[in-house]
Every structure is written in structure tokens, then in C-alpha cells.
């Protein structure tokens, strides 16, 4: 089994993992977990309307952590990150 993620962000079933690899940093959308009608845990790549606020909080937490840890500058030549003003 490979290395664990360096950070996991979870907000109300919404989850992202941050991985460090030979190319720098990779951020993976892990999906949304929920309980079905029978009480069994399920996973989905789809969001409900009620998940949008949770997604925003999770992304805000992810970026706050990323900039605090300065992960976007660890291998600057390998990142395709651009500020919104440059898009």
C-alpha cells in the first residue's frame, strides 16, 4: 500500500485528500458519503443542493491549509495553479 495522504479535509460527508508525489502535490476529490434508507454507508460523486455550502466550506478549508503550508510553492515549476485574475 502507498503512502497516506498528507492532509484530508472533511465537511459533512464532503471529502478531499491531498497527496504528495514525485510531481508535487495532487488534490483528489473523494466524493460524498451518506447513509441510504437502510442505514448503510454509500459513496457518490454527485452533490445534492444541500451539499453546495459544505463543498464551499471544504474548499475554503483546503485552500486555507494549502496557503498556510505553502504547498503551491514547493515545486513551483510543476504546478498549473494560477490566480483567478490570470485565467
Residue frames as qw, qx, qy, qz and C-alpha x, y, z in Angstrom:
[[0.000, 0.889, 0.458, 0.000, 0.00, 0.00, 0.00],
 [0.406, 0.564, -0.011, 0.719, 1.23, 3.53, -0.82],
 [0.210, -0.015, -0.423, 0.881, 1.82, 6.49, 1.40],
 [0.007, -0.707, -0.669, 0.231, -1.18, 8.03, 3.15],
 [0.190, 0.820, 0.230, 0.487, -2.41, 11.49, 2.14],
 [0.376, 0.114, -0.370, 0.842, -0.65, 14.41, 3.80],
 [0.235, 0.111, 0.346, -0.902, -4.00, 16.05, 4.55],
 [0.070, -0.442, -0.852, -0.272, -7.67, 15.06, 4.46],
 [0.215, 0.000, 0.153, -0.965, -10.38, 17.71, 4.51],
 [0.160, -0.397, -0.892, -0.146, -13.88, 16.54, 5.51],
 [0.246, 0.056, 0.250, -0.935, -17.00, 18.63, 5.94],
 [0.643, 0.207, 0.376, -0.634, -20.34, 16.89, 6.40],
 [0.826, 0.249, 0.506, -0.007, -19.60, 13.95, 4.11],
 [0.553, 0.823, -0.115, 0.066, -17.68, 16.02, 1.53],
 [0.749, -0.510, 0.295, 0.302, -14.05, 14.94, 1.35],
 [0.536, 0.786, -0.299, 0.079, -10.78, 15.92, -0.34],
 [0.856, -0.366, 0.139, 0.338, -7.35, 14.28, 0.06],
 [0.221, 0.910, -0.346, -0.058, -4.01, 15.95, -0.55],
 [0.956, -0.054, 0.153, 0.245, -1.18, 13.71, -1.76],
 [0.045, -0.837, 0.461, 0.290, 2.49, 14.42, -2.24],
 [0.925, 0.190, 0.289, 0.156, 4.17, 12.59, -5.10],
 [0.635, -0.124, 0.308, 0.698, 7.16, 12.91, -7.42],
 [0.237, 0.546, 0.420, 0.685, 5.32, 15.58, -9.43],
 [0.066, -0.309, 0.211, -0.925, 4.47, 17.73, -6.42],
 [0.307, 0.138, 0.653, -0.678, 1.02, 17.98, -4.86],
 [0.254, -0.230, -0.763, -0.548, -2.17, 16.28, -6.03],
 [0.377, 0.038, 0.470, -0.797, -5.61, 17.14, -4.68],
 [0.186, -0.146, -0.918, -0.317, -8.22, 14.40, -5.04],
 [0.585, -0.182, 0.035, -0.789, -11.98, 14.80, -4.73],
 [0.046, -0.095, 0.977, -0.185, -13.00, 11.80, -2.63],
 [0.320, -0.378, -0.732, -0.468, -16.71, 12.26, -3.17],
 [0.455, -0.368, 0.209, -0.783, -19.63, 12.47, -0.80],
 [0.237, -0.079, -0.956, 0.151, -20.61, 9.84, 1.75],
 [0.525, -0.204, 0.074, -0.823, -24.14, 9.38, 3.04],
 [0.295, 0.036, 0.919, -0.260, -26.41, 6.80, 4.64],
 [0.300, -0.149, -0.681, -0.651, -29.08, 5.22, 2.47],
 [0.635, -0.368, -0.124, -0.668, -32.64, 4.42, 3.58],
 [0.900, -0.202, -0.387, 0.002, -31.47, 1.14, 5.14],
 [0.523, -0.830, 0.192, 0.033, -28.75, 2.89, 7.14],
 [0.862, 0.001, 0.226, 0.454, -25.83, 1.62, 5.02],
 [0.162, -0.734, 0.229, 0.619, -22.98, 3.97, 4.13],
 [0.702, 0.558, 0.372, 0.239, -22.77, 4.84, 0.44],
 [0.328, -0.469, 0.243, 0.783, -20.44, 6.96, -1.65],
 [0.496, 0.751, 0.429, 0.072, -21.36, 9.24, -4.53],
 [0.445, 0.001, 0.206, 0.872, -19.57, 11.59, -6.91],
 [0.057, -0.627, -0.458, -0.628, -22.76, 13.66, -7.19],
 [0.088, -0.061, -0.473, 0.875, -23.82, 16.51, -4.96],
 [0.064, -0.720, -0.690, -0.029, -27.25, 17.47, -3.69],
 [0.032, 0.815, 0.124, 0.565, -28.34, 21.08, -3.43],
 [0.608, -0.788, 0.005, -0.097, -27.77, 20.90, 0.32],
 [0.863, -0.178, 0.079, 0.465, -24.14, 19.85, -0.25],
 [0.453, 0.720, 0.053, 0.523, -23.09, 23.06, -2.02],
 [0.289, -0.887, 0.193, -0.303, -22.50, 25.01, 1.22],
 [0.847, -0.426, 0.291, 0.130, -20.50, 22.06, 2.62],
 [0.794, 0.364, 0.172, 0.456, -18.44, 21.94, -0.58],
 [0.175, 0.869, -0.072, 0.457, -17.64, 25.65, -0.27],
 [0.556, -0.767, 0.286, -0.145, -16.51, 25.24, 3.34],
 [0.916, -0.127, 0.285, 0.253, -14.37, 22.21, 2.40],
 [0.636, 0.568, 0.097, 0.513, -12.70, 24.07, -0.48],
 [0.108, -0.907, 0.153, -0.377, -12.13, 27.13, 1.73],
 [0.754, -0.580, 0.309, 0.007, -10.54, 24.87, 4.37],
 [0.886, 0.175, 0.227, 0.364, -8.41, 23.20, 1.70],
 [0.436, 0.728, -0.001, 0.529, -7.10, 26.48, 0.32],
 [0.374, -0.866, 0.206, -0.261, -6.54, 27.96, 3.79],
 [0.854, -0.375, 0.323, 0.161, -4.45, 24.91, 4.69],
 [0.797, 0.395, 0.190, 0.415, -2.65, 24.89, 1.32],
 [0.248, 0.828, -0.088, 0.496, -1.56, 28.51, 1.55],
 [0.563, -0.768, 0.257, -0.163, -0.66, 28.22, 5.25],
 [0.857, -0.237, 0.395, 0.231, 1.57, 25.24, 4.43],
 [0.122, 0.746, -0.419, -0.504, 2.81, 26.96, 1.25],
 [0.722, 0.035, 0.680, 0.122, 2.23, 23.78, -0.76],
 [0.628, 0.747, 0.217, -0.021, 1.76, 25.55, -4.08],
 [0.194, 0.903, -0.384, 0.005, 5.34, 26.79, -3.99],
 [0.758, -0.403, 0.504, 0.094, 7.04, 23.51, -3.06],
 [0.522, 0.021, 0.652, 0.549, 7.60, 22.63, -6.72],
 [0.258, 0.648, 0.115, -0.708, 6.56, 25.80, -8.44],
 [0.177, 0.388, -0.656, -0.623, 7.62, 24.58, -11.89],
 [0.036, -0.117, -0.983, -0.136, 5.28, 21.55, -11.59],
 [0.175, 0.513, 0.675, -0.501, 2.09, 23.37, -10.69],
 [0.118, 0.409, 0.566, 0.706, -0.51, 24.67, -13.09],
 [0.186, -0.732, -0.554, 0.351, -2.13, 26.76, -10.37],
 [0.209, 0.327, 0.166, 0.907, -2.96, 30.29, -11.47],
 [0.095, 0.340, 0.477, -0.805, -4.74, 33.04, -9.57],
 [0.380, 0.647, 0.654, -0.090, -8.24, 33.71, -10.85],
 [0.137, 0.864, -0.038, -0.482, -7.07, 37.08, -12.19],
 [0.076, -0.512, 0.705, 0.485, -4.73, 35.27, -14.62],
 [0.476, 0.224, 0.849, 0.046, -7.34, 32.87, -16.03]]
